[in-house]
Amino acid sequence: MSRASSSRLSEAPQRVTHSNRMSMVDATPQGKQPAFGKLNIPKPQSGTSERTSFFGSRTSGAGMARDSAFGGADKFLIEKGFPGIVSVKSLQGPSTKEFLRIFEFLYCLIDPTFQMPTSKVEEEVPRILKDLGFMSTDNYLSAGRYPFPLSKSSMFSVGAPHTWPQVLGALIWLIDTLKLFHDYSAETYHKFMQGADTFEEEDNEYLANLKKLYSVDKDLLVSMEEKYRMLSDKVARMEKESQMDRLESKRVEKVKLSTDLQKLKSYRNEVETLKQEQSRLQHILSNQKFTSADIERDIWEKRELQKTINSLNKSLELAQQHMWKEEIALTKVKETAEEKLAEYHKLARKLKLIPNPLKKMITDVEEECSRLKNKTFVLEESMEQVNSNISEKANDLKQLRAQIRRVDKQLEHHMQEIDSEEQKWAAEMENVEKHRTLLEKKVTLGYDDAMEELKAAKQQYQIVLQETKEARRTVVNNLAGVFTTAIDHLSIVDK
């Protein structure tokens, strides 16, 4: 069979119960097996004995049922030009090869491009019948009560007494479908030749005949639609209730996550603030007036200055001692000179020995002595000023030393604070990261659970929807498949 025809025919669903067709096969009494196959061969009678009927001749009921069951099939095959010998006897128990020839001929009336496969025929024939709407054994229990379930094993022994009735029922069902199809095609073609473009009456009649052939139960369809509607309402109500519960839980979780998010944002803001403070302190530390090199250099200069001060103090003490000694000696010399000078002046005045030029010189010497005394006094004041300056520098040095110690302590304190803050906020950041990871895991798990619940609900809904639509799709697809076959046949006939 071609792929196109098989794919088209596979869309046809499984047909519904057709109890009327049972009469075509079961019309033969079950107690009289000679109606089918090799069991109808009469046993040889003894030559010495003769059976005599006291009631006269009678009509065989089994033969009547056999003729009624086979008559339609053999006549149809003869009318359609089956290329083989067709008789009631040949239809009582044909071989598998003969059955396949009959089946191929009948199916070619539906699909002229069909060719019987050369391998796995026992699988293809039940599948084709299943696609047409005739049910195989694999799905017999799940689809409904079909009169002639076929199995793969039945294709190996078609003419057997336990197999042939089911296969014959399938052939008769296929022949009835072909009769309806050919009648519909002939009638619509006749009206088409007369100029008609639409065939609504013929379509309705054809669909009615197909429903009658398939024994479509309208009440069952109505009940299935009602069941589908009830189940849909129930599913919608359950989804709404479940959605409300999940919505409430998600709202609570959303509030909790929002609170955690605010905390996380506040933590991050504090971390940013501390980072900015750390940058500011680092900037101050890097841009402050005294660096480590400056401090070392000041310490070294302080030591050198201290050494210089000590040496100068010693020199100053020695100079002061020498100065005091010289001053004492000078004072003594001056006192002696002044005493001698006073005595000389006294004698010179008495003797009138001092001339006028000498008087002037004496006056000049006295003025020079007065000037030198004033100069000595100025030098002493300058020395005191130098000593006071040295004391001030020493005090400044002490202040610088104290400031250096304070800066060192402040720097060490700031470094310790920065280290402690870094450790603290590193721990805080680690805790925040752990908390964020935990929150992400919780959110992911909650989302996965919600998606799993939604997926399960959708699967349940699809299962219910599939079950409720199965009966409707069975009939509708059967009718659509047969109608499509009819249109294809008409197009082939027109060509």
C-alpha positions in Angstrom: 0.0 0.0 0.0 1.3 3.5 -0.8 2.3 5.9 1.9 -0.2 8.5 0.9 -3.2 6.1 1.0 -2.1 4.5 4.3 -1.5 7.9 6.0 -4.9 9.1 4.8 -6.7 5.9 5.9 -4.9 5.8 9.2 -6.8 9.0 10.2 -10.0 7.0 10.1 -11.0 6.0 13.7 -12.3 2.7 15.0 -15.9 2.1 14.2 -18.6 1.6 16.8 -20.6 -1.5 17.6 -22.3 -3.0 14.7 -24.4 -5.8 16.1 -26.6 -6.2 13.0 -23.6 -7.5 11.1 -23.4 -10.5 13.4 -26.3 -12.1 11.6 -24.3 -12.5 8.4 -21.9 -14.9 10.0 -23.7 -16.2 13.0 -26.8 -17.1 11.0 -25.4 -20.6 10.7 -26.2 -22.6 13.7 -23.2 -23.2 16.0 -24.1 -26.8 16.5 -23.8 -27.5 12.8 -20.1 -27.0 11.9 -20.3 -28.4 8.3 -21.3 -24.8 7.2 -17.7 -23.7 6.9 -14.3 -24.9 5.7 -13.3 -28.5 5.4 -15.8 -29.6 8.0 -18.6 -29.7 5.4 -17.1 -32.7 3.7 -19.6 -35.6 4.2 -18.4 -38.7 5.8 -18.4 -41.8 3.5 -21.4 -44.1 4.0 -21.1 -47.8 4.3 -22.0 -49.7 1.2 -24.0 -52.3 3.1 -26.1 -50.0 5.2 -28.5 -47.3 4.1 -30.1 -44.7 6.2 -33.8 -44.1 5.5 -35.6 -41.0 6.7 -39.1 -41.6 8.0 -40.0 -37.9 7.7 -39.0 -37.4 4.1 -36.6 -34.9 2.7 -36.0 -31.5 4.4 -34.4 -28.2 3.6 -31.0 -27.6 5.2 -31.1 -24.4 7.4 -27.3 -24.3 7.5 -27.2 -24.2 3.7 -29.7 -21.4 3.6 -27.6 -19.4 6.1 -24.5 -20.2 4.1 -26.0 -19.0 0.9 -27.3 -15.9 2.5 -23.9 -15.2 4.0 -21.8 -15.9 0.9 -24.3 -14.8 -1.8 -23.7 -11.1 -1.4 -19.9 -11.5 -1.3 -19.6 -13.7 -4.4 -22.1 -11.7 -6.4 -20.3 -8.4 -5.6 -16.9 -9.9 -6.6 -18.3 -11.2 -9.8 -20.0 -7.9 -10.6 -16.8 -5.9 -10.0 -14.7 -8.3 -12.2 -12.7 -10.2 -9.7 -9.9 -11.9 -11.7 -10.4 -15.3 -10.3 -12.9 -18.1 -9.7 -15.6 -17.0 -7.3 -18.1 -19.5 -5.8 -19.8 -20.3 -2.6 -17.5 -23.3 -2.2 -14.4 -21.2 -2.7 -15.6 -18.8 0.0 -16.2 -21.6 2.6 -12.6 -22.0 3.5 -10.1 -20.2 1.2 -6.4 -20.3 1.6 -4.4 -17.3 2.8 -3.3 -16.6 -0.7 -6.8 -16.5 -2.0 -8.0 -14.3 0.8 -5.2 -11.8 0.2 -6.2 -11.7 -3.5 -9.8 -10.9 -2.5 -8.7 -8.3 0.0 -6.4 -6.6 -2.4 -9.1 -6.5 -5.1 -11.6 -5.0 -2.7 -9.2 -2.4 -1.3 -8.1 -1.4 -4.8 -11.8 -0.3 -5.3 -11.1 2.2 -2.6 -7.5 3.1 -3.4 -6.6 2.2 -7.0 -2.9 2.7 -6.2 -2.8 0.1 -3.4 -0.4 -2.8 -3.7 -0.3 -5.7 -1.3 3.1 -5.7 0.5 5.3 -8.7 0.0 6.4 -9.0 3.7 4.6 -8.9 7.0 1.2 -9.3 5.5 -0.2 -10.6 8.8 0.5 -7.1 10.3 -0.6 -5.0 7.3 -4.0 -6.4 6.8 -5.2 -5.9 10.4 -3.7 -2.4 10.4 -5.5 -1.5 7.2 -8.8 -2.7 8.6 -8.1 -0.9 11.8 -7.5 2.4 9.8 -10.7 1.9 8.0 -12.6 1.5 11.3 -12.5 -2.3 11.7 -11.0 -3.1 15.1 -8.0 -5.5 15.6 -7.6 -7.7 18.7 -4.9 -5.4 20.2 -7.4 -2.6 20.9 -10.6 -4.7 21.0 -11.3 -4.2 24.7 -10.4 -0.6 24.9 -12.3 0.6 21.8 -15.7 -1.0 22.1 -17.7 -4.1 21.1 -16.7 -4.8 17.5 -18.1 -8.0 15.9 -15.1 -9.3 14.1 -11.8 -8.7 16.0 -8.8 -9.8 14.0 -5.4 -10.8 15.3 -2.0 -11.2 13.6 -2.0 -14.9 14.1 -5.4 -15.3 12.3 -3.6 -14.3 9.0 -1.6 -17.5 9.1 -4.6 -19.7 9.0 -7.4 -17.8 7.3 -9.5 -20.8 6.3 -9.5 -22.4 9.7 -13.0 -22.9 11.3 -12.1 -20.7 14.3 -10.7 -17.9 12.1 -12.6 -17.7 8.9 -16.0 -16.5 10.4 -14.2 -13.4 11.8 -12.3 -12.8 8.5 -15.5 -13.3 6.5 -17.3 -10.8 8.6 -14.6 -8.3 8.0 -14.8 -8.8 4.2 -18.6 -8.5 4.2 -18.3 -5.3 6.3 -15.8 -4.0 3.7 -18.2 -4.9 0.9 -21.1 -3.1 2.5 -19.0 0.0 2.8 -17.9 -0.3 -0.8 -21.6 -0.7 -1.9 -22.5 2.5 -0.1 -19.6 4.3 -1.5 -20.2 3.2 -5.1 -23.9 4.1 -4.8 -23.0 7.5 -3.5 -20.4 8.0 -6.2 -22.7 6.9 -9.0 -25.6 9.1 -7.8 -23.4 12.2 -7.3 -21.6 11.6 -10.7 -25.0 11.4 -12.5 -26.1 14.7 -11.0 -22.7 16.2 -11.7 -23.1 15.3 -15.4 -26.5 17.0 -15.3 -24.8 20.3 -14.1 -25.2 20.1 -10.3 -22.4 21.6 -8.2 -23.5 20.7 -4.7 -24.7 17.4 -3.4 -26.1 18.1 0.1 -29.0 15.7 -0.1 -26.7 12.9 -1.3 -24.1 13.7 1.3 -26.7 13.6 4.1 -28.1 10.4 2.8 -24.6 8.9 2.5 -23.7 10.0 6.1 -27.0 8.6 7.3 -26.3 5.2 5.7 -22.8 5.2 7.1 -24.2 5.9 10.6 -26.6 3.1 10.1 -23.9 0.8 9.0 -21.6 1.8 11.9 -24.6 1.7 14.3 -23.9 5.2 15.7 -25.5 5.6 19.1 -26.7 9.2 19.3 -27.7 8.9 22.9 -24.2 7.6 23.7 -22.7 10.7 21.9 -25.0 13.0 23.8 -24.1 11.3 27.1 -20.4 11.5 26.3 -20.8 15.2 25.5 -22.6 15.7 28.8 -19.9 13.8 30.6 -17.2 15.8 28.8 -18.9 19.1 29.8 -19.2 17.9 33.4 -15.6 16.8 33.5 -14.4 20.0 31.9 -16.4 22.0 34.5 -14.9 19.9 37.3 -11.4 20.3 36.0 -11.9 24.1 35.6 -13.2 24.3 39.2 -10.4 22.2 40.6 -7.8 24.2 38.7 -9.4 27.4 40.0 -9.4 26.2 43.6 -5.8 24.9 43.2 -4.8 28.2 41.6 -6.3 30.1 44.5 -4.4 28.0 47.1 -1.2 28.4 45.2 -1.8 32.1 44.6 -2.2 32.6 48.4 0.9 30.7 49.2 2.8 32.5 46.5 1.6 35.8 47.9 2.9 34.9 51.3 6.1 33.8 49.8 6.3 37.0 47.8 5.9 39.1 50.9 8.6 37.1 52.7 10.9 37.4 49.7 10.3 41.1 49.4 11.3 41.5 53.1 14.4 39.5 52.5 15.1 41.6 49.4 14.8 44.8 51.4 17.2 43.4 54.0 19.6 42.4 51.3 19.4 45.9 49.7 20.1 47.5 53.1 23.0 45.2 53.7 24.4 46.1 50.3 23.9 49.8 51.0 25.8 49.5 54.3 28.6 47.6 52.5 28.8 50.4 49.9 28.9 53.0 52.6 31.7 51.2 54.5 33.6 50.8 51.2 33.3 54.5 50.6 34.4 55.3 54.2 37.3 52.9 53.7 38.2 54.7 50.4 38.0 58.1 52.1 40.3 57.0 55.0 42.7 55.4 52.6 42.7 58.6 50.6 43.4 60.6 53.7 46.1 58.2 54.7 47.8 58.4 51.3 47.5 62.2 51.1 48.3 63.2 54.7 51.2 65.6 55.4 53.5 63.2 57.2 54.3 60.0 55.5 56.3 57.1 56.9 59.5 58.4 55.2 58.8 61.8 56.6 58.4 60.4 60.1 61.6 58.4 59.8 63.4 61.5 58.5 62.1 63.7 61.3 63.2 61.1 63.9 66.7 61.0 62.4 66.8 64.8 62.3 65.5 64.9 65.8 68.3 62.7 66.9 70.9 64.8 65.1 69.5 68.0 66.5 69.5 66.5 70.0 73.2 65.6 69.5 73.9 69.2 68.3 71.9 70.6 71.2 73.8 68.5 73.7 77.2 69.6 72.2 76.1 73.2 72.0 74.9 73.1 75.6 78.2 71.7 76.7 80.0 74.4 74.7 77.7 77.0 76.1 78.4 75.9 79.6 82.1 76.0 79.0 81.8 79.4 77.3 79.7 80.7 80.1 82.2 79.5 82.7 85.1 81.0 80.7 83.1 84.2 80.3 82.4 84.5 84.0 86.0 84.0 84.7 87.1 86.5 82.1 84.4 88.9 83.4 85.7 88.5 87.0 89.2 89.1 85.9 88.2 92.0 83.7 86.2 93.5 86.6 89.2 93.2 88.8 91.5 94.7 86.2 89.0 97.5 85.5 88.6 98.2 89.2 92.4 98.3 89.6 92.8 100.5 86.5 90.0 102.7 87.6 91.5 103.1 91.1 94.9 103.9 89.6 93.3 106.2 87.1 91.4 107.9 89.8 94.6 108.4 91.8 96.5 109.6 88.7 93.7 112.1 87.9 93.7 113.2 91.4 97.5 113.8 91.4 97.4 115.3 87.9 94.8 117.8 88.9 96.7 118.6 92.0 99.8 119.1 90.0 98.1 120.5 87.0 99.9 118.0 84.8 97.0 117.2 82.4 97.1 119.3 79.3 93.9 120.2 77.4 94.5 117.6 74.6 94.8 114.9 77.2 91.6 115.9 78.8 89.9 115.5 75.5 91.5 112.0 75.1 90.4 111.1 78.6 86.9 112.1 77.7 87.0 110.0 74.5 88.3 107.0 76.4 85.5 107.3 78.9 82.9 107.6 76.1 84.5 104.5 74.5 84.3 102.6 77.7 80.6 103.6 78.1 80.0 102.4 74.5 81.6 99.1 75.1 79.6 98.6 78.2 76.4 99.2 76.2 77.6 96.8 73.5 78.4 94.2 76.1 74.9 94.7 77.5 73.4 94.2 74.0 75.4 91.1 73.4 74.2 89.7 76.7 70.6 90.4 75.7 71.2 88.7 72.3 72.7 85.7 74.0 69.6 85.5 76.2 67.4 85.7 73.1 69.4 82.9 71.5 69.0 80.8 74.7 65.2 81.5 74.7 65.1 80.5 71.0 66.9 77.3 71.7 64.3 76.6 74.5 61.5 77.3 72.1 62.9 75.0 69.5 63.3 72.3 72.1 59.7 72.8 73.0 58.7 72.6 69.4 60.7 69.5 69.0 58.9 68.0 72.0 55.6 68.9 70.4 56.6 67.4 67.1 57.6 64.3 68.9 54.3 64.1 70.7 52.4 64.8 67.4 54.4 62.0 65.7 53.4 59.6 68.5 49.8 60.7 68.2 49.8 60.3 64.5 51.4 56.8 64.8 48.8 55.8 67.4 46.0 57.2 65.3 47.3 55.5 62.2 47.6 52.2 64.0 44.1 52.6 65.4 42.7 53.4 62.0 44.4 50.4 60.5 43.1 48.2 63.2 39.6 49.6 62.7 39.8 49.1 59.0 41.0 45.5 59.4 38.2 44.8 61.9 35.6 46.4 59.7 36.9 44.5 56.6 36.7 41.2 58.5 33.2 42.1 59.9 31.8 43.0 56.5 33.5 40.1 54.8 31.6 37.9 57.3 28.4 39.9 56.6 28.9 39.5 52.9 29.4 35.8 53.2 26.3 35.5 55.3 24.3 37.6 52.8 25.6 35.5 49.9 24.6 32.3 51.8 21.2 33.8 52.5 20.8 34.9 48.9 21.8 31.4 47.7 19.3 29.8 50.1 16.5 32.2 48.9 17.3 31.4 45.2 17.2 27.7 46.0 13.8 28.1 47.7 12.4 30.2 44.9 13.7 27.7 42.3 12.2 24.7 44.3 8.9 26.6 44.7 8.8 27.4 41.0 9.7 23.8 40.0 7.0 22.4 42.3 4.4 24.8 40.8 5.5 23.8 37.3 5.2 20.1 38.2 1.8 20.6 39.6 0.7 22.6 36.6 2.2 19.9 34.3 0.4 17.2 36.2 -2.9 19.1 36.0 -2.5 19.6 32.3 -1.7 16.0 31.8 -4.8 15.0 33.8 -6.9 17.4 31.8 -5.5 16.1 28.5 -6.3 12.5 29.6 -9.8 13.4 30.5 -10.2 15.4 27.3 -8.9 12.5 25.3 -11.2 10.0 26.9 -14.3 12.3 26.5 -13.4 13.1 22.8 -12.6 9.5 21.8 -16.2 8.5 21.0 -17.0 11.6 19.1 -13.7 11.5 17.1 -14.4 7.8 16.3 -17.6 8.6 14.3 -16.5 11.9 12.9 -13.2 10.7 11.6 -14.8 7.5 10.2 -17.2 9.7 8.2 -14.5 12.1 7.2 -12.3 9.3 6.0 -15.0 7.6 3.9 -16.1 11.0 2.5 -12.5 11.8 1.5 -12.2 8.4 -0.1 -15.4 9.1 -2.1 -14.0 12.5 -3.3 -10.7 10.8 -4.3 -12.6 8.1 -6.2 -14.7 10.8 -8.0 -11.6 12.7 -8.9 -10.0 9.4 -10.3 -13.2 8.6 -12.2 -13.3 12.1 -13.7 -9.7 11.7 -14.8 
